[in-house]
Amino acid sequence: MADERIESVMEHITYTKGVVGVVVCDREGNPIRDSFQSLDRGRATTLASLAADLVLLAAPLASLEIEKEKEKSKKEEKKSKEAGPSTIEVMRVQSLSYEIIIKCNEDFLLVVVQEPVG
């Protein structure tokens, strides 16, 4: 069931205008599936590993921002405690050549490489 859903999402994203490729990997950066047609498997593996490292390194930054928000309002603090620990949901990194979007899930990461927008 999960494999069918991953395939469906990957197919939809892969054929979106401007998308170069998609990689689904576990939280440790091990690729599960990729859609790169013109790139070798090593490039997808490297991209998955770097994306996992980036999410791991950025997590403390997200926590700092949430702590700052907690200090502003006790009401927000209560909501934050009810929601549980903070995690990064989406990251977007843009360079001159590509834009990389990383969607985080409890079990895996979805990494989309596309042509820069704008």
N, C-alpha and C positions, 0 to 999 in steps of 0.2 A: 504494500500500500504506500509506504513512504517512498519507495523507489519510483513508483508511478507518478507521485506528486512532484518529486525532484525532476523527473524527465519532462513533465508538463511545464513546469516553471522555467526550466532551462530552455526548452524549445521556444516558448513565448518570448523570453528575453533575447535569445540568440538572434532571432529574426527581426528584432526591433531596429529601426534605422539608426545607424551610427555605432552600433555595438560591435566591437572587435572580437570579443570572446567572453566566456563565462566559466568560472571554476567554482565547484562546490568542494569544500574541504572540511575536515573535522577541526575542532578547536586547537589542535596541536599543529595544524598546517599540512596534514597529509591529504593530498587530493583524493577525492572520491570519484568525481566526474568532471570532465571539462569539454568545452565545445570549440576549442581553437582548431580551425581547419588548416591554417598555414603555418602553425608553430609546432615545434616538437614537444614531446611530453616533458622534457626537462624544463622548458620555459614555464609551463603550467605548474610544475612542482615548485619552482622557485617563487612564482607569484603567490601560490598558496602559503608557502612558508613565510614569506615577507608580510603577507596580510595578517596572518595569525600573530606574528611578532609585533606588528604595529598595534593591533587591538590590545594585546597584553600590555604593551608599554603605555598606551594612551589611557588605560583604565584608571590609574591614579589621578590623572588630570580631570577626568569626569567626576571622580569622587570629590576632588577639591571644589569643583563648581557646585556640586550639590551641598557640600558643607557650607559654602558661602550663602547659598539660598536658605539654608536652615537658620542661619544667624539672623536673616532679615525678618523672618516671620515664624512665630511659634505654631501658627496654624499650618503652614507648609511643612513644618517639622513633623507634626502629627501625621499628615498625609504620607510623608516620605517613609515613616516607620511602618505604616500600614502596607505600603507597597513592597517593602522588603529591600534587600541590598541593591545598590545601583549597578547597572551594567551599561555598556555602550550598545546602542541599538543600531546606529548607522554611522559610517564614516565616509567622508568624501575627500579624496586627494586629487588635486588637479595640477598637471604640468603642461608644458607647451605641446607635448605630443599626445598625451592621453589623459583621461579622467578615470579614476578608479573609485568605485563605490563598493563598500563592504557592508553587507547586511549581516548582523550577528543574531544567532539563535543559541539556545542552550547547548545544542549538540553539534552544530556546524556553522560554517561561514559561507556566505554566497558572495563571490567576488566578481564584479562586472567591470570589464575594461571597455571603454568607449571613446570615441573621438571627442575632443573637448567641445563643450557647448558654449556658443557665443564667442 
